[in-house]
Amino acid sequence: MNSKVQSLRDFLASADRIALVEVAGTKGSTPREKGAFMLVSRAAIFGTIGGGQLEYMAIDKARQMLFSPLEGEMSAKPTEGVLSEGTAR
């Protein structure tokens, strides 16, 4: 079996609740393109939306929202510790 598929199965089996974090759109320079996604549980993540500060903030927000779903938009500037400046939704 493909190791990515097995990793996803293991992730899903170990999580009671999962938040989907997806880049719905971009403006300016962002680490990943529209459609990039990751799954976030209380204890683990599967996938990536580009790493760095944007991803760290998204993981934190996703974990806060595991029991109260909400759509949001985030942006960051180089002064906030990111290499690219843009908005992800």
Biopython code that builds the backbone (N, CA, C, O; Angstrom):
import numpy as np
from Bio.PDB.StructureBuilder import StructureBuilder

atoms = [
    (1, "MET", "N", (0.841, -1.182, 0.000)),
    (1, "MET", "CA", (0.000, 0.000, 0.000)),
    (1, "MET", "C", (0.884, 1.243, 0.000)),
    (1, "MET", "O", (1.939, 1.269, 0.633)),
    (2, "ASN", "N", (0.444, 2.254, -0.707)),
    (2, "ASN", "CA", (1.155, 3.526, -0.766)),
    (2, "ASN", "C", (1.344, 4.081, 0.641)),
    (2, "ASN", "O", (0.402, 4.087, 1.434)),
    (3, "SER", "N", (2.546, 4.546, 0.960)),
    (3, "SER", "CA", (2.832, 5.033, 2.312)),
    (3, "SER", "C", (2.026, 6.285, 2.656)),
    (3, "SER", "O", (1.686, 6.490, 3.822)),
    (4, "LYS", "N", (1.713, 7.129, 1.666)),
    (4, "LYS", "CA", (0.885, 8.314, 1.932)),
    (4, "LYS", "C", (-0.535, 7.908, 2.303)),
    (4, "LYS", "O", (-1.135, 8.479, 3.213)),
    (5, "VAL", "N", (-1.059, 6.929, 1.600)),
    (5, "VAL", "CA", (-2.406, 6.441, 1.909)),
    (5, "VAL", "C", (-2.428, 5.831, 3.306)),
    (5, "VAL", "O", (-3.358, 6.072, 4.075)),
    (6, "GLN", "N", (-1.414, 5.048, 3.634)),
    (6, "GLN", "CA", (-1.352, 4.448, 4.968)),
    (6, "GLN", "C", (-1.194, 5.516, 6.042)),
    (6, "GLN", "O", (-1.797, 5.413, 7.110)),
    (7, "SER", "N", (-0.393, 6.534, 5.769)),
    (7, "SER", "CA", (-0.238, 7.637, 6.725)),
    (7, "SER", "C", (-1.566, 8.348, 6.955)),
    (7, "SER", "O", (-1.898, 8.698, 8.087)),
    (8, "LEU", "N", (-2.324, 8.562, 5.882)),
    (8, "LEU", "CA", (-3.635, 9.198, 6.015)),
    (8, "LEU", "C", (-4.583, 8.308, 6.810)),
    (8, "LEU", "O", (-5.304, 8.798, 7.679)),
    (9, "ARG", "N", (-4.592, 7.031, 6.530)),
    (9, "ARG", "CA", (-5.450, 6.100, 7.290)),
    (9, "ARG", "C", (-5.097, 6.113, 8.768)),
    (9, "ARG", "O", (-5.984, 6.134, 9.621)),
    (10, "ASP", "N", (-3.815, 6.101, 9.072)),
    (10, "ASP", "CA", (-3.372, 6.141, 10.472)),
    (10, "ASP", "C", (-3.808, 7.443, 11.138)),
    (10, "ASP", "O", (-4.279, 7.442, 12.275)),
    (11, "PHE", "N", (-3.645, 8.552, 10.416)),
    (11, "PHE", "CA", (-4.051, 9.851, 10.959)),
    (11, "PHE", "C", (-5.546, 9.853, 11.266)),
    (11, "PHE", "O", (-5.961, 10.238, 12.359)),
    (12, "LEU", "N", (-6.350, 9.422, 10.300)),
    (12, "LEU", "CA", (-7.803, 9.422, 10.484)),
    (12, "LEU", "C", (-8.237, 8.496, 11.615)),
    (12, "LEU", "O", (-9.165, 8.817, 12.358)),
    (13, "ALA", "N", (-7.579, 7.361, 11.748)),
    (13, "ALA", "CA", (-7.932, 6.407, 12.804)),
    (13, "ALA", "C", (-7.594, 6.938, 14.189)),
    (13, "ALA", "O", (-8.233, 6.559, 15.170)),
    (14, "SER", "N", (-6.601, 7.804, 14.279)),
    (14, "SER", "CA", (-6.156, 8.285, 15.591)),
    (14, "SER", "C", (-6.864, 9.558, 16.048)),
    (14, "SER", "O", (-6.698, 9.971, 17.196)),
    (15, "ALA", "N", (-7.637, 10.177, 15.186)),
    (15, "ALA", "CA", (-8.240, 11.473, 15.517)),
    (15, "ALA", "C", (-9.734, 11.345, 15.787)),
    (15, "ALA", "O", (-10.454, 10.679, 15.043)),
    (16, "ASP", "N", (-10.194, 11.993, 16.863)),
    (16, "ASP", "CA", (-11.629, 11.988, 17.125)),
    (16, "ASP", "C", (-12.334, 13.108, 16.353)),
    (16, "ASP", "O", (-13.471, 12.936, 15.911)),
    (17, "ARG", "N", (-11.674, 14.234, 16.193)),
    (17, "ARG", "CA", (-12.195, 15.351, 15.398)),
    (17, "ARG", "C", (-11.068, 15.899, 14.536)),
    (17, "ARG", "O", (-9.902, 15.904, 14.931)),
    (18, "ILE", "N", (-11.448, 16.361, 13.346)),
    (18, "ILE", "CA", (-10.452, 16.860, 12.396)),
    (18, "ILE", "C", (-10.947, 18.171, 11.796)),
    (18, "ILE", "O", (-12.118, 18.299, 11.437)),
    (19, "ALA", "N", (-10.058, 19.124, 11.693)),
    (19, "ALA", "CA", (-10.357, 20.376, 10.999)),
    (19, "ALA", "C", (-9.634, 20.359, 9.654)),
    (19, "ALA", "O", (-8.459, 20.001, 9.576)),
    (20, "LEU", "N", (-10.335, 20.742, 8.614)),
    (20, "LEU", "CA", (-9.739, 20.890, 7.293)),
    (20, "LEU", "C", (-9.312, 22.340, 7.129)),
    (20, "LEU", "O", (-10.128, 23.252, 7.265)),
    (21, "VAL", "N", (-8.044, 22.551, 6.840)),
    (21, "VAL", "CA", (-7.519, 23.891, 6.567)),
    (21, "VAL", "C", (-7.147, 23.906, 5.090)),
    (21, "VAL", "O", (-6.258, 23.171, 4.662)),
    (22, "GLU", "N", (-7.825, 24.739, 4.317)),
    (22, "GLU", "CA", (-7.590, 24.785, 2.876)),
    (22, "GLU", "C", (-7.359, 26.223, 2.433)),
    (22, "GLU", "O", (-8.030, 27.141, 2.903)),
    (23, "VAL", "N", (-6.420, 26.409, 1.538)),
    (23, "VAL", "CA", (-6.193, 27.728, 0.951)),
    (23, "VAL", "C", (-7.277, 27.917, -0.113)),
    (23, "VAL", "O", (-7.235, 27.298, -1.177)),
    (24, "ALA", "N", (-8.244, 28.780, 0.191)),
    (24, "ALA", "CA", (-9.379, 28.996, -0.705)),
    (24, "ALA", "C", (-9.076, 30.036, -1.779)),
    (24, "ALA", "O", (-9.754, 30.094, -2.804)),
    (25, "GLY", "N", (-8.078, 30.836, -1.543)),
    (25, "GLY", "CA", (-7.684, 31.854, -2.512)),
    (25, "GLY", "C", (-6.429, 32.547, -2.021)),
    (25, "GLY", "O", (-6.103, 32.486, -0.835)),
    (26, "THR", "N", (-5.734, 33.198, -2.917)),
    (26, "THR", "CA", (-4.513, 33.908, -2.537)),
    (26, "THR", "C", (-4.472, 35.269, -3.209)),
    (26, "THR", "O", (-5.144, 35.513, -4.211)),
    (27, "LYS", "N", (-3.673, 36.140, -2.635)),
    (27, "LYS", "CA", (-3.416, 37.455, -3.217)),
    (27, "LYS", "C", (-1.975, 37.786, -2.879)),
    (27, "LYS", "O", (-1.584, 37.704, -1.714)),
    (28, "GLY", "N", (-1.193, 38.149, -3.848)),
    (28, "GLY", "CA", (0.217, 38.419, -3.601)),
    (28, "GLY", "C", (0.997, 37.123, -3.478)),
    (28, "GLY", "O", (0.564, 36.073, -3.954)),
    (29, "SER", "N", (2.129, 37.208, -2.844)),
    (29, "SER", "CA", (3.018, 36.057, -2.691)),
    (29, "SER", "C", (2.610, 35.231, -1.473)),
    (29, "SER", "O", (2.577, 35.747, -0.356)),
    (30, "THR", "N", (2.303, 33.970, -1.681)),
    (30, "THR", "CA", (1.952, 33.052, -0.595)),
    (30, "THR", "C", (2.734, 31.756, -0.782)),
    (30, "THR", "O", (3.140, 31.440, -1.900)),
    (31, "PRO", "N", (2.951, 30.998, 0.297)),
    (31, "PRO", "CA", (3.774, 29.798, 0.186)),
    (31, "PRO", "C", (3.146, 28.663, -0.625)),
    (31, "PRO", "O", (3.867, 27.836, -1.182)),
    (32, "ARG", "N", (1.812, 28.613, -0.699)),
    (32, "ARG", "CA", (1.149, 27.549, -1.462)),
    (32, "ARG", "C", (0.015, 28.139, -2.281)),
    (32, "ARG", "O", (-0.418, 29.268, -2.051)),
    (33, "GLU", "N", (-0.451, 27.364, -3.229)),
    (33, "GLU", "CA", (-1.475, 27.799, -4.154)),
    (33, "GLU", "C", (-2.879, 27.487, -3.618)),
    (33, "GLU", "O", (-3.044, 26.747, -2.648)),
    (34, "LYS", "N", (-3.881, 28.073, -4.280)),
    (34, "LYS", "CA", (-5.273, 27.774, -3.967)),
    (34, "LYS", "C", (-5.469, 26.261, -4.042)),
    (34, "LYS", "O", (-4.984, 25.616, -4.970)),
    (35, "GLY", "N", (-6.174, 25.702, -3.074)),
    (35, "GLY", "CA", (-6.434, 24.267, -3.053)),
    (35, "GLY", "C", (-5.505, 23.478, -2.147)),
    (35, "GLY", "O", (-5.811, 22.340, -1.790)),
    (36, "ALA", "N", (-4.371, 24.063, -1.768)),
    (36, "ALA", "CA", (-3.471, 23.376, -0.829)),
    (36, "ALA", "C", (-4.228, 23.172, 0.482)),
    (36, "ALA", "O", (-4.987, 24.044, 0.904)),
    (37, "PHE", "N", (-4.024, 22.025, 1.125)),
    (37, "PHE", "CA", (-4.769, 21.766, 2.351)),
    (37, "PHE", "C", (-3.961, 20.953, 3.341)),
    (37, "PHE", "O", (-2.936, 20.357, 3.010)),
    (38, "MET", "N", (-4.454, 20.950, 4.559)),
    (38, "MET", "CA", (-3.933, 20.066, 5.598)),
    (38, "MET", "C", (-5.089, 19.717, 6.518)),
    (38, "MET", "O", (-6.067, 20.457, 6.623)),
    (39, "LEU", "N", (-4.960, 18.585, 7.176)),
    (39, "LEU", "CA", (-5.922, 18.151, 8.179)),
    (39, "LEU", "C", (-5.269, 18.327, 9.535)),
    (39, "LEU", "O", (-4.094, 18.006, 9.711)),
    (40, "VAL", "N", (-6.027, 18.836, 10.493)),
    (40, "VAL", "CA", (-5.492, 19.122, 11.821)),
    (40, "VAL", "C", (-6.358, 18.438, 12.868)),
    (40, "VAL", "O", (-7.579, 18.600, 12.877)),
    (41, "SER", "N", (-5.723, 17.675, 13.747)),
    (41, "SER", "CA", (-6.415, 17.106, 14.904)),
    (41, "SER", "C", (-5.805, 17.728, 16.152)),
    (41, "SER", "O", (-4.925, 18.583, 16.060)),
    (42, "ARG", "N", (-6.269, 17.303, 17.302)),
    (42, "ARG", "CA", (-5.709, 17.849, 18.543)),
    (42, "ARG", "C", (-4.218, 17.572, 18.665)),
    (42, "ARG", "O", (-3.480, 18.385, 19.222)),
    (43, "ALA", "N", (-3.766, 16.429, 18.147)),
    (43, "ALA", "CA", (-2.388, 16.001, 18.395)),
    (43, "ALA", "C", (-1.503, 15.903, 17.158)),
    (43, "ALA", "O", (-0.297, 15.698, 17.292)),
    (44, "ALA", "N", (-2.061, 16.044, 15.959)),
    (44, "ALA", "CA", (-1.253, 15.805, 14.760)),
    (44, "ALA", "C", (-1.761, 16.642, 13.589)),
    (44, "ALA", "O", (-2.848, 17.217, 13.639)),
    (45, "ILE", "N", (-0.941, 16.696, 12.526)),
    (45, "ILE", "CA", (-1.363, 17.320, 11.276)),
    (45, "ILE", "C", (-1.025, 16.378, 10.129)),
    (45, "ILE", "O", (-0.101, 15.570, 10.224)),
    (46, "PHE", "N", (-1.785, 16.493, 9.043)),
    (46, "PHE", "CA", (-1.530, 15.729, 7.833)),
    (46, "PHE", "C", (-1.591, 16.710, 6.675)),
    (46, "PHE", "O", (-2.613, 17.366, 6.473)),
    (47, "GLY", "N", (-0.521, 16.818, 5.921)),
    (47, "GLY", "CA", (-0.464, 17.756, 4.812)),
    (47, "GLY", "C", (0.178, 19.065, 5.237)),
    (47, "GLY", "O", (0.702, 19.189, 6.344)),
    (48, "THR", "N", (0.126, 20.043, 4.332)),
    (48, "THR", "CA", (0.737, 21.345, 4.614)),
    (48, "THR", "C", (0.090, 22.423, 3.753)),
    (48, "THR", "O", (-0.376, 22.156, 2.645)),
    (49, "ILE", "N", (0.070, 23.631, 4.276)),
    (49, "ILE", "CA", (-0.340, 24.783, 3.468)),
    (49, "ILE", "C", (0.861, 25.686, 3.225)),
    (49, "ILE", "O", (0.702, 26.840, 2.825)),
    (50, "GLY", "N", (2.053, 25.172, 3.463)),
    (50, "GLY", "CA", (3.261, 25.904, 3.119)),
    (50, "GLY", "C", (4.269, 26.103, 4.227)),
    (50, "GLY", "O", (5.351, 26.639, 3.987)),
    (51, "GLY", "N", (3.943, 25.688, 5.426)),
    (51, "GLY", "CA", (4.894, 25.816, 6.524)),
    (51, "GLY", "C", (4.998, 27.235, 7.047)),
    (51, "GLY", "O", (4.225, 28.115, 6.668)),
    (52, "GLY", "N", (5.954, 27.437, 7.911)),
    (52, "GLY", "CA", (6.233, 28.762, 8.449)),
    (52, "GLY", "C", (5.143, 29.317, 9.342)),
    (52, "GLY", "O", (4.298, 28.588, 9.861)),
    (53, "GLN", "N", (5.190, 30.622, 9.502)),
    (53, "GLN", "CA", (4.289, 31.308, 10.427)),
    (53, "GLN", "C", (2.828, 31.184, 10.014)),
    (53, "GLN", "O", (1.962, 31.013, 10.873)),
    (54, "LEU", "N", (2.531, 31.267, 8.700)),
    (54, "LEU", "CA", (1.154, 31.132, 8.231)),
    (54, "LEU", "C", (0.580, 29.788, 8.657)),
    (54, "LEU", "O", (-0.539, 29.719, 9.165)),
    (55, "GLU", "N", (1.344, 28.724, 8.451)),
    (55, "GLU", "CA", (0.864, 27.396, 8.823)),
    (55, "GLU", "C", (0.722, 27.268, 10.337)),
    (55, "GLU", "O", (-0.250, 26.691, 10.823)),
    (56, "TYR", "N", (1.678, 27.799, 11.077)),
    (56, "TYR", "CA", (1.605, 27.743, 12.538)),
    (56, "TYR", "C", (0.328, 28.425, 13.028)),
    (56, "TYR", "O", (-0.373, 27.890, 13.887)),
    (57, "MET", "N", (0.025, 29.613, 12.480)),
    (57, "MET", "CA", (-1.186, 30.333, 12.887)),
    (57, "MET", "C", (-2.440, 29.556, 12.488)),
    (57, "MET", "O", (-3.414, 29.526, 13.240)),
    (58, "ALA", "N", (-2.422, 28.929, 11.310)),
    (58, "ALA", "CA", (-3.577, 28.161, 10.849)),
    (58, "ALA", "C", (-3.810, 26.934, 11.728)),
    (58, "ALA", "O", (-4.955, 26.611, 12.043)),
    (59, "ILE", "N", (-2.740, 26.249, 12.125)),
    (59, "ILE", "CA", (-2.874, 25.085, 13.013)),
    (59, "ILE", "C", (-3.459, 25.518, 14.347)),
    (59, "ILE", "O", (-4.363, 24.870, 14.875)),
    (60, "ASP", "N", (-2.944, 26.610, 14.891)),
    (60, "ASP", "CA", (-3.448, 27.118, 16.166)),
    (60, "ASP", "C", (-4.930, 27.456, 16.063)),
    (60, "ASP", "O", (-5.711, 27.078, 16.935)),
    (61, "LYS", "N", (-5.325, 28.159, 15.011)),
    (61, "LYS", "CA", (-6.724, 28.540, 14.809)),
    (61, "LYS", "C", (-7.591, 27.299, 14.604)),
    (61, "LYS", "O", (-8.692, 27.219, 15.150)),
    (62, "ALA", "N", (-7.109, 26.336, 13.828)),
    (62, "ALA", "CA", (-7.873, 25.111, 13.578)),
    (62, "ALA", "C", (-8.123, 24.349, 14.869)),
    (62, "ALA", "O", (-9.222, 23.843, 15.094)),
    (63, "ARG", "N", (-7.123, 24.269, 15.702)),
    (63, "ARG", "CA", (-7.291, 23.556, 16.975)),
    (63, "ARG", "C", (-8.275, 24.285, 17.883)),
    (63, "ARG", "O", (-9.024, 23.644, 18.620)),
    (64, "GLN", "N", (-8.282, 25.601, 17.842)),
    (64, "GLN", "CA", (-9.267, 26.361, 18.614)),
    (64, "GLN", "C", (-10.678, 26.105, 18.089)),
    (64, "GLN", "O", (-11.644, 26.124, 18.853)),
    (65, "MET", "N", (-10.791, 25.869, 16.791)),
    (65, "MET", "CA", (-12.091, 25.744, 16.145)),
    (65, "MET", "C", (-12.592, 24.311, 16.012)),
    (65, "MET", "O", (-13.653, 24.094, 15.427)),
    (66, "LEU", "N", (-11.874, 23.339, 16.529)),
    (66, "LEU", "CA", (-12.293, 21.948, 16.359)),
    (66, "LEU", "C", (-13.733, 21.703, 16.811)),
    (66, "LEU", "O", (-14.403, 20.817, 16.282)),
    (67, "PHE", "N", (-14.203, 22.463, 17.765)),
    (67, "PHE", "CA", (-15.560, 22.270, 18.253)),
    (67, "PHE", "C", (-16.484, 23.431, 17.912)),
    (67, "PHE", "O", (-17.630, 23.458, 18.359)),
    (68, "SER", "N", (-16.004, 24.390, 17.127)),
    (68, "SER", "CA", (-16.850, 25.508, 16.695)),
    (68, "SER", "C", (-16.407, 25.959, 15.306)),
    (68, "SER", "O", (-15.678, 26.944, 15.184)),
    (69, "PRO", "N", (-16.841, 25.245, 14.244)),
    (69, "PRO", "CA", (-16.402, 25.543, 12.886)),
    (69, "PRO", "C", (-16.657, 26.999, 12.492)),
    (69, "PRO", "O", (-17.678, 27.589, 12.843)),
    (70, "LEU", "N", (-15.701, 27.553, 11.755)),
    (70, "LEU", "CA", (-15.774, 28.938, 11.322)),
    (70, "LEU", "C", (-14.816, 29.118, 10.156)),
    (70, "LEU", "O", (-13.708, 28.581, 10.162)),
    (71, "GLU", "N", (-15.244, 29.872, 9.164)),
    (71, "GLU", "CA", (-14.370, 30.175, 8.032)),
    (71, "GLU", "C", (-13.646, 31.477, 8.320)),
    (71, "GLU", "O", (-14.220, 32.379, 8.931)),
    (72, "GLY", "N", (-12.416, 31.592, 7.899)),
    (72, "GLY", "CA", (-11.675, 32.806, 8.198)),
    (72, "GLY", "C", (-10.659, 33.156, 7.134)),
    (72, "GLY", "O", (-10.420, 32.395, 6.196)),
    (73, "GLU", "N", (-10.071, 34.316, 7.301)),
    (73, "GLU", "CA", (-9.032, 34.811, 6.401)),
    (73, "GLU", "C", (-7.845, 35.252, 7.232)),
    (73, "GLU", "O", (-8.015, 35.854, 8.293)),
    (74, "MET", "N", (-6.644, 34.958, 6.759)),
    (74, "MET", "CA", (-5.438, 35.327, 7.489)),
    (74, "MET", "C", (-4.453, 35.958, 6.525)),
    (74, "MET", "O", (-4.354, 35.560, 5.365)),
    (75, "SER", "N", (-3.735, 36.936, 7.014)),
    (75, "SER", "CA", (-2.660, 37.515, 6.217)),
    (75, "SER", "C", (-1.475, 37.767, 7.134)),
    (75, "SER", "O", (-1.630, 37.897, 8.348)),
    (76, "ALA", "N", (-0.311, 37.833, 6.549)),
    (76, "ALA", "CA", (0.904, 38.054, 7.333)),
    (76, "ALA", "C", (1.867, 38.907, 6.521)),
    (76, "ALA", "O", (1.843, 38.905, 5.290)),
    (77, "LYS", "N", (2.700, 39.624, 7.228)),
    (77, "LYS", "CA", (3.709, 40.488, 6.608)),
    (77, "LYS", "C", (5.101, 40.017, 7.036)),
    (77, "LYS", "O", (5.235, 39.367, 8.073)),
    (78, "PRO", "N", (6.122, 40.328, 6.268)),
    (78, "PRO", "CA", (7.483, 39.913, 6.630)),
    (78, "PRO", "C", (7.878, 40.306, 8.050)),
    (78, "PRO", "O", (8.691, 39.625, 8.676)),
    (79, "THR", "N", (7.318, 41.390, 8.562)),
    (79, "THR", "CA", (7.636, 41.796, 9.938)),
    (79, "THR", "C", (7.079, 40.822, 10.968)),
    (79, "THR", "O", (7.437, 40.886, 12.144)),
    (80, "GLU", "N", (6.197, 39.916, 10.527)),
    (80, "GLU", "CA", (5.616, 38.911, 11.420)),
    (80, "GLU", "C", (6.327, 37.567, 11.288)),
    (80, "GLU", "O", (5.823, 36.550, 11.765)),
    (81, "GLY", "N", (7.478, 37.557, 10.654)),
    (81, "GLY", "CA", (8.277, 36.339, 10.572)),
    (81, "GLY", "C", (7.976, 35.437, 9.394)),
    (81, "GLY", "O", (8.281, 34.246, 9.450)),
    (82, "VAL", "N", (7.385, 35.960, 8.325)),
    (82, "VAL", "CA", (7.121, 35.154, 7.134)),
    (82, "VAL", "C", (8.014, 35.633, 5.990)),
    (82, "VAL", "O", (8.488, 36.769, 5.999)),
    (83, "LEU", "N", (8.236, 34.772, 5.019)),
    (83, "LEU", "CA", (9.063, 35.143, 3.875)),
    (83, "LEU", "C", (8.245, 35.755, 2.753)),
    (83, "LEU", "O", (8.762, 36.549, 1.968)),
    (84, "SER", "N", (6.964, 35.390, 2.671)),
    (84, "SER", "CA", (6.119, 35.935, 1.618)),
    (84, "SER", "C", (5.009, 36.766, 2.246)),
    (84, "SER", "O", (4.575, 36.505, 3.368)),
    (85, "GLU", "N", (4.560, 37.766, 1.507)),
    (85, "GLU", "CA", (3.527, 38.663, 2.022)),
    (85, "GLU", "C", (2.275, 38.482, 1.180)),
    (85, "GLU", "O", (2.311, 38.661, -0.037)),
    (86, "GLY", "N", (1.187, 38.132, 1.811)),
    (86, "GLY", "CA", (-0.050, 37.946, 1.075)),
    (86, "GLY", "C", (-1.178, 37.572, 2.010)),
    (86, "GLY", "O", (-1.025, 37.581, 3.232)),
    (87, "THR", "N", (-2.317, 37.243, 1.415)),
    (87, "THR", "CA", (-3.508, 36.886, 2.172)),
    (87, "THR", "C", (-3.981, 35.517, 1.714)),
    (87, "THR", "O", (-4.034, 35.247, 0.515)),
    (88, "ALA", "N", (-4.324, 34.656, 2.657)),
    (88, "ALA", "CA", (-4.875, 33.332, 2.350)),
    (88, "ALA", "C", (-6.239, 33.235, 2.997)),
    (88, "ALA", "O", (-6.424, 33.686, 4.128)),
    (89, "ARG", "N", (-7.205, 32.647, 2.290)),
    (89, "ARG", "CA", (-8.558, 32.506, 2.808)),
    (89, "ARG", "C", (-8.975, 31.073, 2.657)),
    (89, "ARG", "O", (-10.091, 30.712, 3.030)),
]
sb = StructureBuilder()
sb.init_structure("model")
sb.init_model(0)
sb.init_chain("A")
sb.init_seg("    ")
for serial, (resi, resn, name, xyz) in enumerate(atoms, 1):
    if name == "N":
        sb.init_residue(resn, " ", resi, " ")
    sb.init_atom(name, np.array(xyz, "f"), 0.0, 1.0, " ", f" {name:<3s}", serial, name[0])
structure = sb.get_structure()
